[in-house]
């Protein structure tokens, strides 16, 4: 079941990805996951592990706490 928190996280990842000027494909390559996984994250079908979330934050040059808030 998708929660409001999951939807907010998905929206935030997408927002920061777009601000960085990355496509889902580029982000997936930089993070080391599949493009499909990024699609799942941005549609709230999956929740990233803390390790993946930290990689995403690093690649997007934002604090992990900013993605979580």
C-alpha positions in Angstrom: 0.0 0.0 0.0 1.3 3.4 -1.0 1.3 6.0 1.8 1.4 9.8 1.6 5.0 9.6 2.8 5.9 7.3 -0.1 4.3 9.6 -2.6 6.1 12.7 -1.1 9.4 10.9 -1.3 8.8 9.9 -4.9 7.8 13.5 -5.8 10.9 14.9 -4.1 13.3 12.5 -5.8 11.8 13.5 -9.2 11.9 17.2 -8.4 15.6 17.1 -7.4 16.4 14.9 -10.5 14.8 17.4 -12.8 16.5 20.4 -11.1 19.8 18.6 -11.7 18.9 18.3 -15.4 19.1 14.5 -15.3 16.9 12.0 -17.1 15.9 8.9 -15.3 18.5 7.0 -17.4 21.3 9.3 -16.4 20.4 9.2 -12.7 20.2 5.4 -12.8 23.7 5.1 -14.4 25.2 7.5 -11.9 23.6 5.8 -8.9 24.3 2.3 -10.2 20.7 1.0 -10.5 18.4 0.2 -13.4 16.3 2.9 -15.1 13.2 0.9 -14.2 14.1 1.1 -10.5 14.3 4.9 -10.8 10.9 4.8 -12.5 9.5 2.7 -9.6 11.0 5.1 -7.0 9.4 8.1 -8.8 6.0 6.4 -9.0 6.1 5.3 -5.3 6.1 1.6 -6.3 9.4 1.0 -4.5 11.0 2.6 -1.5 14.8 3.0 -1.7 17.1 1.6 0.9 19.1 4.1 2.9 22.2 3.1 1.0 20.5 3.9 -2.4 18.9 7.1 -1.0 22.4 8.3 0.1 23.8 7.6 -3.4 20.9 9.4 -5.0 21.4 12.4 -2.6 25.1 12.5 -3.4 24.6 12.3 -7.2 21.9 15.1 -7.0 24.1 17.1 -4.7 21.5 17.5 -2.0 21.4 16.4 1.6 19.6 13.1 2.3 17.5 14.9 5.0 16.2 17.3 2.3 15.0 14.4 0.2 13.3 12.8 3.3 11.6 16.0 4.5 
